[in-house]
Amino acid sequence: MAARVGKRVVTFLLVLGGLWALWEGYKWLWERTAWSKPFRVDDLTLPHAHAILLQLGESTSTGDDLWLFLIRAALFTAKSAAVGFAFGAVVGFFLGVVLVQFDVLRRGIMPYVVASQTIPILALAPIVVRGLGSVSIGGSPPPDWVRVSVIASYLTFFPVTVNTIRGLRSADPWALELMHSYAARGWTVLWKLRVPSALPYIFTALKIAATASVVGAIIGEQTASISNGLGGAILNFNQYYVLEPKNLWATNFYAALLGIGFFLVVLLAEKVVVHRAPERLV
Amino acid sequence: MSVSTSVVSINGLSKVFGKGGVTALQGIDLEVERGEFVSLIGPSGCGKSTLLRIVGDIIAPTEGEVAVNGKPARKARLDRDYGIVFQAPVLYDWRTVAKNIALPLEMLGWNRAKRAARVRDMVELVELGGFEKHHPWQLSGGMQQRVSIARALSFSPALLLMDEPFGALDEMTRERLNLELLRIWAETGSTVIFVTHSISEAVFLSTRVVVMSPRPGRVASIVPVDLPQPRTAATREQPRFFELVTRVRESLHAVGADEVEETLATEDELA
Protein backbone atom coordinates (compact mmCIF):
# COMPACT_ATOMS: atom_id res chain seq x y z
CA MET A 1 0.00 0.00 0.00
CA ALA A 2 2.68 2.47 1.06
CA ALA A 3 4.76 1.34 -1.89
CA ARG A 4 1.86 2.01 -4.23
CA VAL A 5 1.33 5.51 -2.81
CA GLY A 6 5.06 6.12 -3.10
CA LYS A 7 5.02 5.02 -6.70
CA ARG A 8 2.14 7.39 -7.43
CA VAL A 9 3.95 10.32 -5.83
CA VAL A 10 7.07 9.56 -7.86
CA THR A 11 5.02 9.33 -11.07
CA PHE A 12 3.30 12.60 -10.25
CA LEU A 13 6.60 14.37 -9.62
CA LEU A 14 8.13 12.94 -12.78
CA VAL A 15 5.21 14.14 -14.92
CA LEU A 16 5.33 17.54 -13.23
CA GLY A 17 9.07 17.76 -13.86
CA GLY A 18 8.53 16.71 -17.48
CA LEU A 19 5.91 19.40 -18.01
CA TRP A 20 8.20 22.01 -16.46
CA ALA A 21 11.05 20.87 -18.71
CA LEU A 22 8.81 21.09 -21.78
CA TRP A 23 7.70 24.59 -20.80
CA GLU A 24 11.18 25.91 -20.14
CA GLY A 25 12.69 23.99 -23.06
CA TYR A 26 10.16 25.46 -25.44
CA LYS A 27 10.74 28.94 -24.10
CA TRP A 28 14.52 28.56 -24.28
CA LEU A 29 14.52 27.16 -27.83
CA TRP A 30 12.07 29.70 -29.27
CA GLU A 31 13.81 32.64 -27.59
CA ARG A 32 17.25 31.49 -28.68
CA THR A 33 16.30 30.87 -32.30
CA ALA A 34 13.89 33.81 -32.34
CA TRP A 35 11.28 31.72 -34.11
CA SER A 36 8.05 33.64 -34.56
CA LYS A 37 5.82 30.70 -35.38
CA PRO A 38 3.19 30.25 -34.06
CA PHE A 39 4.07 33.30 -31.98
CA ARG A 40 7.18 35.05 -30.74
CA VAL A 41 8.25 33.90 -27.29
CA ASP A 42 9.47 36.28 -24.61
CA ASP A 43 8.72 36.99 -20.95
CA LEU A 44 5.49 38.70 -22.00
CA THR A 45 3.97 35.86 -24.03
CA LEU A 46 5.41 33.02 -21.98
CA PRO A 47 6.86 33.87 -18.57
CA HIS A 48 9.18 31.50 -16.73
CA ALA A 49 7.24 28.87 -14.77
CA HIS A 50 9.12 29.67 -11.57
CA ALA A 51 8.54 33.42 -12.11
CA ILE A 52 4.78 32.76 -12.12
CA LEU A 53 5.16 30.84 -8.90
CA LEU A 54 7.16 33.66 -7.31
CA GLN A 55 4.56 36.20 -8.47
CA LEU A 56 2.11 34.63 -5.99
CA GLY A 57 4.05 36.32 -3.19
CA GLU A 58 3.65 39.80 -4.70
CA SER A 59 0.94 42.08 -3.37
CA THR A 60 -1.99 43.18 -5.53
CA SER A 61 -3.94 46.43 -5.70
CA THR A 62 -6.38 45.03 -3.12
CA GLY A 63 -3.57 44.92 -0.58
CA ASP A 64 -3.57 41.11 -0.37
CA ASP A 65 -0.76 39.00 -1.74
CA LEU A 66 -1.63 37.42 -5.08
CA TRP A 67 -1.89 33.88 -3.69
CA LEU A 68 -4.42 34.97 -1.06
CA PHE A 69 -6.32 37.18 -3.48
CA LEU A 70 -6.63 34.23 -5.88
CA ILE A 71 -7.72 31.85 -3.15
CA ARG A 72 -10.52 34.24 -2.21
CA ALA A 73 -11.52 34.53 -5.87
CA ALA A 74 -11.31 30.76 -6.35
CA LEU A 75 -13.51 30.14 -3.29
CA PHE A 76 -16.13 32.52 -4.61
CA THR A 77 -16.12 30.76 -7.98
CA ALA A 78 -16.03 27.36 -6.29
CA LYS A 79 -19.18 28.19 -4.35
CA SER A 80 -21.12 29.11 -7.51
CA ALA A 81 -19.71 26.18 -9.41
CA ALA A 82 -20.40 23.65 -6.64
CA VAL A 83 -23.98 24.77 -6.08
CA GLY A 84 -24.54 24.92 -9.83
CA PHE A 85 -22.98 21.49 -10.27
CA ALA A 86 -25.14 19.93 -7.56
CA PHE A 87 -28.31 21.55 -8.87
CA GLY A 88 -27.52 20.66 -12.47
CA ALA A 89 -26.66 17.07 -11.55
CA VAL A 90 -29.92 16.58 -9.67
CA VAL A 91 -32.00 18.18 -12.43
CA GLY A 92 -30.08 16.24 -15.07
CA PHE A 93 -30.59 12.95 -13.27
CA PHE A 94 -34.31 13.37 -12.73
CA LEU A 95 -34.80 14.61 -16.27
CA GLY A 96 -33.04 11.46 -17.49
CA VAL A 97 -35.21 9.24 -15.29
CA VAL A 98 -38.41 10.89 -16.48
CA LEU A 99 -37.40 10.78 -20.14
CA VAL A 100 -36.56 7.07 -19.94
CA GLN A 101 -39.89 6.22 -18.33
CA PHE A 102 -41.97 8.03 -20.92
CA ASP A 103 -40.74 7.43 -24.42
CA VAL A 104 -43.20 9.85 -26.01
CA LEU A 105 -41.94 12.60 -23.74
CA ARG A 106 -38.35 11.74 -24.60
CA ARG A 107 -38.95 12.09 -28.33
CA GLY A 108 -40.71 15.39 -27.82
CA ILE A 109 -38.34 16.96 -25.35
CA MET A 110 -34.93 15.59 -26.28
CA PRO A 111 -34.46 17.92 -29.30
CA TYR A 112 -34.90 20.93 -27.00
CA VAL A 113 -32.50 19.49 -24.47
CA VAL A 114 -29.93 19.20 -27.26
CA ALA A 115 -30.80 22.66 -28.57
CA SER A 116 -30.22 24.12 -25.14
CA GLN A 117 -26.57 23.14 -25.43
CA THR A 118 -26.04 24.58 -28.90
CA ILE A 119 -26.91 28.11 -27.79
CA PRO A 120 -23.53 29.67 -26.97
CA ILE A 121 -23.23 30.13 -23.25
CA LEU A 122 -21.79 33.59 -23.92
CA ALA A 123 -25.05 34.63 -25.55
CA LEU A 124 -27.23 33.11 -22.88
CA ALA A 125 -25.36 33.99 -19.70
CA PRO A 126 -26.01 37.75 -19.69
CA ILE A 127 -29.73 37.16 -20.27
CA VAL A 128 -29.96 34.65 -17.42
CA VAL A 129 -27.87 36.71 -15.04
CA ARG A 130 -29.68 40.00 -15.81
CA GLY A 131 -33.05 38.29 -15.84
CA LEU A 132 -32.49 36.76 -12.43
CA GLY A 133 -31.23 40.12 -11.22
CA SER A 134 -34.70 41.55 -11.69
CA VAL A 135 -36.37 38.69 -9.84
CA SER A 136 -37.26 39.43 -6.26
CA ILE A 137 -36.80 36.77 -3.62
CA GLY A 138 -37.78 38.01 -0.19
CA GLY A 139 -37.55 41.63 -1.30
CA SER A 140 -34.15 41.51 -2.95
CA PRO A 141 -32.69 39.88 -6.05
CA PRO A 142 -30.77 36.61 -5.55
CA PRO A 143 -27.09 37.20 -4.64
CA ASP A 144 -24.51 37.29 -7.42
CA TRP A 145 -23.14 33.82 -6.79
CA VAL A 146 -26.60 32.25 -7.09
CA ARG A 147 -27.09 33.82 -10.50
CA VAL A 148 -23.71 32.54 -11.60
CA SER A 149 -24.49 29.07 -10.30
CA VAL A 150 -27.51 28.92 -12.59
CA ILE A 151 -25.12 29.22 -15.55
CA ALA A 152 -22.91 26.50 -14.09
CA SER A 153 -25.89 24.17 -13.68
CA TYR A 154 -26.91 24.88 -17.26
CA LEU A 155 -23.66 23.34 -18.44
CA THR A 156 -23.87 20.51 -15.93
CA PHE A 157 -27.28 19.00 -16.48
CA PHE A 158 -26.88 18.00 -20.13
CA PRO A 159 -24.17 15.31 -19.92
CA VAL A 160 -25.87 13.97 -16.79
CA THR A 161 -29.21 13.63 -18.58
CA VAL A 162 -27.72 11.96 -21.63
CA ASN A 163 -25.68 9.47 -19.62
CA THR A 164 -28.48 8.78 -17.15
CA ILE A 165 -30.72 7.76 -20.06
CA ARG A 166 -27.99 5.57 -21.49
CA GLY A 167 -27.16 4.09 -18.10
CA LEU A 168 -30.74 3.31 -17.09
CA ARG A 169 -31.07 1.40 -20.33
CA SER A 170 -27.87 -0.54 -19.77
CA ALA A 171 -29.46 -2.88 -17.21
CA ASP A 172 -28.80 -6.54 -18.06
CA PRO A 173 -31.86 -8.08 -19.82
CA TRP A 174 -31.59 -11.18 -17.62
CA ALA A 175 -31.53 -9.00 -14.53
CA LEU A 176 -34.71 -7.36 -15.79
CA GLU A 177 -36.28 -10.81 -16.29
CA LEU A 178 -35.24 -11.68 -12.77
CA MET A 179 -37.05 -8.58 -11.48
CA HIS A 180 -40.04 -9.56 -13.61
CA SER A 181 -40.01 -13.01 -12.02
CA TYR A 182 -40.18 -11.35 -8.59
CA ALA A 183 -43.20 -9.37 -9.82
CA ALA A 184 -41.27 -6.22 -8.93
CA ARG A 185 -42.99 -2.87 -9.43
CA GLY A 186 -41.61 -0.29 -11.85
CA TRP A 187 -40.24 1.85 -9.03
CA THR A 188 -38.51 -1.11 -7.43
CA VAL A 189 -36.89 -2.06 -10.74
CA LEU A 190 -35.79 1.54 -11.18
CA TRP A 191 -34.36 1.88 -7.71
CA LYS A 192 -32.87 -1.56 -7.17
CA LEU A 193 -31.67 -2.33 -10.69
CA ARG A 194 -31.75 0.48 -13.23
CA VAL A 195 -30.24 3.24 -11.12
CA PRO A 196 -27.39 1.09 -9.74
CA SER A 197 -26.69 -0.11 -13.29
CA ALA A 198 -26.59 3.51 -14.44
CA LEU A 199 -24.19 4.74 -11.75
CA PRO A 200 -20.95 4.17 -13.70
CA TYR A 201 -22.46 6.09 -16.63
CA ILE A 202 -23.70 8.84 -14.35
CA PHE A 203 -20.29 9.22 -12.75
CA THR A 204 -18.68 9.55 -16.15
CA ALA A 205 -21.09 12.41 -16.82
CA LEU A 206 -20.39 13.94 -13.43
CA LYS A 207 -16.67 14.00 -14.16
CA ILE A 208 -17.32 15.90 -17.38
CA ALA A 209 -19.83 18.12 -15.62
CA ALA A 210 -17.47 18.85 -12.71
CA THR A 211 -14.99 20.70 -14.89
CA ALA A 212 -17.74 22.19 -17.07
CA SER A 213 -19.35 23.72 -14.00
CA VAL A 214 -16.11 25.58 -13.17
CA VAL A 215 -15.90 26.91 -16.72
CA GLY A 216 -19.60 27.82 -16.57
CA ALA A 217 -19.15 29.73 -13.32
CA ILE A 218 -16.16 31.69 -14.68
CA ILE A 219 -18.00 32.64 -17.86
CA GLY A 220 -21.11 33.46 -15.87
CA GLU A 221 -19.12 35.87 -13.69
CA GLN A 222 -17.58 37.54 -16.70
CA THR A 223 -20.79 38.09 -18.63
CA ALA A 224 -22.54 39.35 -15.52
CA SER A 225 -19.63 41.66 -14.61
CA ILE A 226 -19.31 40.04 -11.21
CA SER A 227 -15.75 40.74 -10.11
CA ASN A 228 -15.35 38.70 -6.90
CA GLY A 229 -14.43 35.42 -8.56
CA LEU A 230 -11.81 34.00 -10.88
CA GLY A 231 -13.81 35.26 -13.87
CA GLY A 232 -13.44 38.82 -12.66
CA ALA A 233 -9.76 38.28 -11.89
CA ILE A 234 -9.14 36.96 -15.40
CA LEU A 235 -10.83 40.00 -16.98
CA ASN A 236 -8.94 42.37 -14.71
CA PHE A 237 -5.51 40.81 -15.21
CA ASN A 238 -6.20 40.53 -18.91
CA GLN A 239 -6.51 44.32 -19.11
CA TYR A 240 -3.13 44.77 -17.44
CA TYR A 241 -1.49 41.87 -19.22
CA VAL A 242 1.16 44.03 -20.91
CA LEU A 243 2.21 45.41 -17.53
CA GLU A 244 2.17 42.10 -15.65
CA PRO A 245 1.50 38.90 -17.62
CA LYS A 246 2.32 36.60 -14.71
CA ASN A 247 -0.86 37.58 -12.82
CA LEU A 248 -3.05 36.16 -15.58
CA TRP A 249 -0.97 33.01 -15.86
CA ALA A 250 -1.24 32.47 -12.12
CA THR A 251 -5.01 32.98 -12.27
CA ASN A 252 -5.26 30.40 -15.02
CA PHE A 253 -3.39 27.91 -12.87
CA TYR A 254 -5.83 28.49 -10.04
CA ALA A 255 -8.74 27.95 -12.39
CA ALA A 256 -7.16 24.73 -13.62
CA LEU A 257 -6.50 23.56 -10.06
CA LEU A 258 -10.10 24.29 -9.14
CA GLY A 259 -11.29 22.16 -12.07
CA ILE A 260 -8.97 19.34 -11.05
CA GLY A 261 -10.20 19.63 -7.47
CA PHE A 262 -13.82 19.27 -8.60
CA PHE A 263 -12.88 16.28 -10.72
CA LEU A 264 -11.10 14.59 -7.82
CA VAL A 265 -14.08 15.08 -5.52
CA VAL A 266 -16.29 13.28 -8.05
CA LEU A 267 -13.68 10.56 -8.44
CA LEU A 268 -13.57 10.07 -4.68
CA ALA A 269 -17.36 9.94 -4.49
CA GLU A 270 -17.37 7.33 -7.24
CA LYS A 271 -14.92 5.16 -5.33
CA VAL A 272 -17.15 5.33 -2.27
CA VAL A 273 -20.48 4.84 -4.06
CA VAL A 274 -19.80 2.49 -6.95
CA HIS A 275 -18.82 -1.01 -5.91
CA ARG A 276 -17.70 -2.56 -9.15
CA ALA A 277 -14.90 -4.73 -10.32
CA PRO A 278 -11.94 -2.37 -9.91
CA GLU A 279 -10.85 -2.61 -13.55
CA ARG A 280 -11.41 1.00 -14.45
CA LEU A 281 -11.33 4.25 -12.56
CA VAL A 282 -10.48 7.70 -13.98
CA MET B 1 -54.15 -37.38 -13.56
CA SER B 2 -54.65 -35.82 -10.14
CA VAL B 3 -54.59 -32.06 -10.36
CA SER B 4 -53.85 -31.58 -6.68
CA THR B 5 -50.27 -32.91 -6.82
CA SER B 6 -49.34 -31.23 -10.11
CA VAL B 7 -47.01 -28.29 -9.60
CA VAL B 8 -46.92 -27.56 -13.31
CA SER B 9 -49.61 -28.49 -15.77
CA ILE B 10 -49.12 -27.65 -19.46
CA ASN B 11 -51.94 -28.18 -21.94
CA GLY B 12 -51.83 -27.81 -25.72
CA LEU B 13 -49.18 -25.15 -25.54
CA SER B 14 -47.80 -23.50 -28.71
CA LYS B 15 -45.56 -20.54 -29.27
CA VAL B 16 -45.08 -18.66 -32.54
CA PHE B 17 -42.55 -15.83 -32.64
CA GLY B 18 -43.42 -12.86 -34.82
CA LYS B 19 -46.41 -12.53 -37.10
CA GLY B 20 -46.69 -15.80 -39.03
CA GLY B 21 -43.09 -16.42 -38.06
CA VAL B 22 -41.15 -19.24 -36.49
CA THR B 23 -43.08 -21.88 -34.61
CA ALA B 24 -40.93 -22.50 -31.55
CA LEU B 25 -43.26 -24.86 -29.69
CA GLN B 26 -46.21 -26.92 -30.83
CA GLY B 27 -48.78 -28.91 -28.93
CA ILE B 28 -46.87 -29.35 -25.67
CA ASP B 29 -48.57 -31.33 -22.90
CA LEU B 30 -46.67 -31.94 -19.69
CA GLU B 31 -47.44 -32.56 -16.04
CA VAL B 32 -44.84 -32.09 -13.35
CA GLU B 33 -45.68 -33.57 -9.96
CA ARG B 34 -44.66 -32.16 -6.60
CA GLY B 35 -41.10 -33.06 -5.66
CA GLU B 36 -40.13 -34.11 -9.19
CA PHE B 37 -36.89 -33.19 -10.90
CA VAL B 38 -37.68 -32.88 -14.60
CA SER B 39 -35.07 -32.12 -17.23
CA LEU B 40 -35.85 -30.69 -20.65
CA ILE B 41 -33.29 -31.78 -23.20
CA GLY B 42 -33.01 -31.34 -26.95
CA PRO B 43 -30.88 -29.85 -29.72
CA SER B 44 -30.67 -26.08 -30.14
CA GLY B 45 -33.87 -24.64 -31.50
CA CYS B 46 -36.13 -27.18 -29.81
CA GLY B 47 -37.65 -24.45 -27.65
CA LYS B 48 -36.67 -25.87 -24.27
CA SER B 49 -35.67 -22.48 -22.89
CA THR B 50 -38.77 -20.92 -24.41
CA LEU B 51 -40.91 -23.51 -22.64
CA LEU B 52 -39.22 -22.69 -19.33
CA ARG B 53 -39.82 -18.99 -19.87
CA ILE B 54 -43.47 -19.56 -20.61
CA VAL B 55 -43.84 -21.58 -17.40
CA GLY B 56 -42.25 -18.62 -15.58
CA ASP B 57 -44.57 -16.15 -17.33
CA ILE B 58 -41.57 -14.27 -18.71
CA ILE B 59 -43.05 -14.68 -22.17
CA ALA B 60 -46.64 -15.52 -23.10
CA PRO B 61 -47.71 -18.58 -25.08
CA THR B 62 -49.51 -18.15 -28.41
CA GLU B 63 -51.92 -20.99 -27.62
CA GLY B 64 -52.63 -23.32 -24.75
CA GLU B 65 -52.49 -23.04 -21.00
CA VAL B 66 -49.94 -23.28 -18.24
CA ALA B 67 -50.98 -23.78 -14.65
CA VAL B 68 -48.51 -23.51 -11.78
CA ASN B 69 -49.81 -24.69 -8.42
CA GLY B 70 -53.25 -24.82 -10.04
CA LYS B 71 -53.11 -21.12 -10.98
CA PRO B 72 -52.47 -19.41 -14.31
CA ALA B 73 -48.74 -18.77 -14.81
CA ARG B 74 -49.19 -15.02 -14.41
CA LYS B 75 -50.94 -15.39 -11.07
CA ALA B 76 -48.25 -17.80 -9.94
CA ARG B 77 -45.55 -15.29 -10.85
CA LEU B 78 -47.32 -12.50 -8.99
CA ASP B 79 -47.56 -14.86 -5.98
CA ARG B 80 -43.81 -15.57 -6.29
CA ASP B 81 -44.39 -19.28 -6.67
CA TYR B 82 -41.13 -19.98 -8.43
CA GLY B 83 -37.45 -19.11 -8.29
CA ILE B 84 -35.39 -18.88 -11.45
CA VAL B 85 -31.72 -19.54 -12.24
CA PHE B 86 -30.31 -18.46 -15.58
CA GLN B 87 -27.37 -19.67 -17.62
CA ALA B 88 -25.38 -16.73 -16.23
CA PRO B 89 -25.47 -16.01 -12.49
CA VAL B 90 -27.05 -12.55 -13.08
CA LEU B 91 -25.80 -11.23 -9.76
CA TYR B 92 -25.82 -7.54 -8.97
CA ASP B 93 -22.22 -6.36 -8.93
CA TRP B 94 -22.98 -3.60 -6.46
CA ARG B 95 -24.38 -6.00 -3.90
CA THR B 96 -22.47 -8.38 -1.67
CA VAL B 97 -23.19 -12.11 -1.73
CA ALA B 98 -25.49 -11.75 1.30
CA LYS B 99 -27.36 -8.82 -0.26
CA ASN B 100 -27.74 -10.63 -3.57
CA ILE B 101 -29.35 -13.56 -1.78
CA ALA B 102 -31.57 -11.15 0.16
CA LEU B 103 -32.82 -9.36 -2.99
CA PRO B 104 -36.08 -11.32 -3.40
CA LEU B 105 -36.67 -11.13 0.35
CA GLU B 106 -36.53 -7.33 0.13
CA MET B 107 -39.20 -7.48 -2.57
CA LEU B 108 -41.35 -9.58 -0.26
CA GLY B 109 -40.97 -6.94 2.44
CA TRP B 110 -39.20 -9.14 4.98
CA ASN B 111 -37.64 -7.20 7.83
CA ARG B 112 -33.89 -7.01 8.32
CA ALA B 113 -33.63 -9.63 11.05
CA LYS B 114 -35.72 -12.15 9.14
CA ARG B 115 -33.69 -11.54 6.00
CA ALA B 116 -30.40 -11.96 7.83
CA ALA B 117 -31.53 -15.24 9.37
CA ARG B 118 -32.63 -16.63 6.01
CA VAL B 119 -29.45 -15.46 4.29
CA ARG B 120 -27.45 -17.32 6.95
CA ASP B 121 -29.39 -20.52 6.23
CA MET B 122 -28.97 -20.10 2.48
CA VAL B 123 -25.25 -19.40 2.69
CA GLU B 124 -24.93 -22.59 4.70
CA LEU B 125 -27.08 -24.51 2.22
CA VAL B 126 -24.87 -23.60 -0.75
CA GLU B 127 -21.70 -23.81 1.38
CA LEU B 128 -20.49 -20.27 0.92
CA GLY B 129 -19.77 -19.50 4.56
CA GLY B 130 -17.15 -16.76 4.88
CA PHE B 131 -18.01 -15.19 1.53
CA GLU B 132 -21.10 -13.24 2.65
CA LYS B 133 -19.36 -9.88 2.38
CA HIS B 134 -17.65 -10.61 -0.94
CA HIS B 135 -18.76 -8.99 -4.16
CA PRO B 136 -19.68 -11.23 -7.11
CA TRP B 137 -16.58 -10.38 -9.14
CA GLN B 138 -14.43 -11.73 -6.31
CA LEU B 139 -15.94 -15.22 -6.73
CA SER B 140 -15.33 -18.01 -9.22
CA GLY B 141 -18.00 -18.86 -11.80
CA GLY B 142 -19.15 -21.90 -9.83
CA MET B 143 -19.45 -19.91 -6.61
CA GLN B 144 -21.40 -17.21 -8.41
CA GLN B 145 -23.87 -19.76 -9.70
CA ARG B 146 -24.26 -21.13 -6.17
CA VAL B 147 -25.17 -17.62 -5.00
CA SER B 148 -27.70 -17.50 -7.81
CA ILE B 149 -29.23 -20.79 -6.63
CA ALA B 150 -29.33 -19.55 -3.04
CA ARG B 151 -31.10 -16.41 -4.21
CA ALA B 152 -33.67 -18.45 -6.16
CA LEU B 153 -34.37 -20.67 -3.16
CA SER B 154 -34.23 -17.94 -0.49
CA PHE B 155 -37.97 -17.37 -0.40
CA SER B 156 -38.79 -21.12 -0.50
CA PRO B 157 -40.62 -21.18 -3.81
CA ALA B 158 -42.54 -24.37 -4.61
CA LEU B 159 -40.91 -24.52 -8.02
CA LEU B 160 -37.35 -23.96 -9.19
CA LEU B 161 -36.81 -23.13 -12.87
CA MET B 162 -33.25 -23.62 -14.10
CA ASP B 163 -32.14 -22.63 -17.58
CA GLU B 164 -28.82 -24.38 -18.33
CA PRO B 165 -27.44 -23.14 -15.01
CA PHE B 166 -24.15 -25.00 -15.29
CA GLY B 167 -23.69 -24.65 -19.05
CA ALA B 168 -20.88 -22.12 -18.75
CA LEU B 169 -18.89 -24.05 -16.14
CA ASP B 170 -16.06 -26.54 -16.55
CA GLU B 171 -16.80 -30.26 -16.26
CA MET B 172 -15.31 -30.68 -12.77
CA THR B 173 -17.24 -27.76 -11.28
CA ARG B 174 -20.34 -28.88 -13.08
CA GLU B 175 -20.28 -32.40 -11.61
CA ARG B 176 -19.69 -31.03 -8.13
CA LEU B 177 -22.57 -28.58 -8.47
CA ASN B 178 -24.79 -31.41 -9.81
CA LEU B 179 -24.24 -33.24 -6.54
CA GLU B 180 -24.86 -30.10 -4.53
CA LEU B 181 -28.03 -29.37 -6.42
CA LEU B 182 -29.35 -32.87 -5.68
CA ARG B 183 -28.56 -32.43 -1.98
CA ILE B 184 -30.35 -29.05 -1.96
CA TRP B 185 -33.29 -30.53 -3.83
CA ALA B 186 -33.56 -33.32 -1.27
CA GLU B 187 -33.20 -30.94 1.68
CA THR B 188 -35.72 -28.37 0.44
CA GLY B 189 -38.18 -30.78 -1.15
CA SER B 190 -38.75 -28.37 -4.04
CA THR B 191 -39.86 -29.23 -7.57
CA VAL B 192 -37.31 -28.54 -10.31
CA ILE B 193 -37.57 -28.00 -14.06
CA PHE B 194 -34.08 -28.07 -15.48
CA VAL B 195 -33.07 -27.16 -19.03
CA THR B 196 -29.83 -28.69 -20.27
CA HIS B 197 -28.13 -29.93 -23.40
CA SER B 198 -26.00 -32.43 -21.52
CA ILE B 199 -27.41 -35.97 -21.65
CA SER B 200 -25.41 -37.28 -18.68
CA GLU B 201 -26.35 -34.26 -16.57
CA ALA B 202 -30.03 -34.75 -17.37
CA VAL B 203 -29.94 -38.47 -16.49
CA PHE B 204 -27.88 -37.96 -13.34
CA LEU B 205 -30.12 -35.24 -11.90
CA SER B 206 -33.62 -36.10 -12.98
CA THR B 207 -36.53 -38.24 -11.99
CA ARG B 208 -37.75 -37.78 -15.57
CA VAL B 209 -36.06 -36.60 -18.75
CA VAL B 210 -38.24 -34.88 -21.35
CA VAL B 211 -36.67 -35.23 -24.79
CA MET B 212 -37.69 -32.47 -27.18
CA SER B 213 -37.49 -32.33 -30.97
CA PRO B 214 -36.66 -29.21 -32.91
CA ARG B 215 -38.53 -27.00 -35.41
CA PRO B 216 -41.18 -26.97 -34.25
CA GLY B 217 -40.39 -27.88 -30.63
CA ARG B 218 -42.39 -30.86 -29.40
CA VAL B 219 -42.17 -33.40 -26.63
CA ALA B 220 -40.71 -36.40 -28.46
CA SER B 221 -40.46 -38.83 -25.57
CA ILE B 222 -40.25 -38.95 -21.82
CA VAL B 223 -37.65 -41.16 -20.15
CA PRO B 224 -38.31 -42.02 -16.49
CA VAL B 225 -35.06 -42.29 -14.53
CA ASP B 226 -35.24 -45.04 -11.93
CA LEU B 227 -31.74 -44.61 -10.52
CA PRO B 228 -31.87 -44.91 -6.72
CA GLN B 229 -31.76 -41.85 -4.46
CA PRO B 230 -29.64 -40.35 -3.07
CA ARG B 231 -27.37 -40.27 -6.07
CA THR B 232 -23.66 -40.05 -5.61
CA ALA B 233 -20.54 -39.86 -7.76
CA ALA B 234 -20.77 -43.68 -7.97
CA THR B 235 -24.17 -43.39 -9.65
CA ARG B 236 -22.40 -42.27 -12.81
CA GLU B 237 -20.59 -45.60 -12.94
CA GLN B 238 -23.62 -47.87 -12.62
CA PRO B 239 -24.64 -49.88 -15.71
CA ARG B 240 -28.19 -48.57 -15.33
CA PHE B 241 -26.87 -45.02 -15.68
CA PHE B 242 -25.24 -45.89 -19.02
CA GLU B 243 -28.37 -47.65 -20.20
CA LEU B 244 -30.45 -44.56 -19.49
CA VAL B 245 -27.89 -42.26 -21.11
CA THR B 246 -28.02 -44.45 -24.20
CA ARG B 247 -31.81 -44.39 -24.21
CA VAL B 248 -31.92 -40.60 -24.04
CA ARG B 249 -29.24 -40.34 -26.71
CA GLU B 250 -31.18 -42.66 -29.02
CA SER B 251 -34.37 -40.67 -28.45
CA LEU B 252 -32.49 -37.53 -29.36
CA HIS B 253 -31.14 -39.10 -32.52
CA ALA B 254 -34.54 -40.43 -33.46
CA VAL B 255 -36.11 -36.99 -33.25
CA GLY B 256 -33.50 -34.69 -34.57
CA ALA B 257 -30.54 -36.64 -35.85
CA ASP B 258 -30.84 -35.13 -39.33
CA GLU B 259 -31.11 -31.66 -37.90
CA VAL B 260 -28.20 -32.18 -35.58
CA GLU B 261 -26.00 -33.62 -38.30
CA GLU B 262 -27.03 -30.85 -40.64
CA THR B 263 -26.03 -28.30 -38.02
CA LEU B 264 -22.71 -30.02 -37.44
CA ALA B 265 -22.04 -30.17 -41.18
CA THR B 266 -22.74 -26.47 -41.52
CA GLU B 267 -20.45 -25.73 -38.59
CA ASP B 268 -17.71 -27.80 -40.22
CA GLU B 269 -18.09 -25.91 -43.46
CA LEU B 270 -17.86 -22.63 -41.65
CA ALA B 271 -14.79 -23.79 -39.77
Interface residues (C-beta under 8 A of the other chain):
Chain A: D172 W174 A175 E177 L178 H180 S181 Y182 A183 A184 T188 K192 L193 P196 L199 V274 H275 R276 A277
Chain B: G56 I58 R77 L78 D79 R80 Y82 G83 I84 F86 A88 V90 Y92 D93 W94 L103 P104 E106 M107 H135 W137
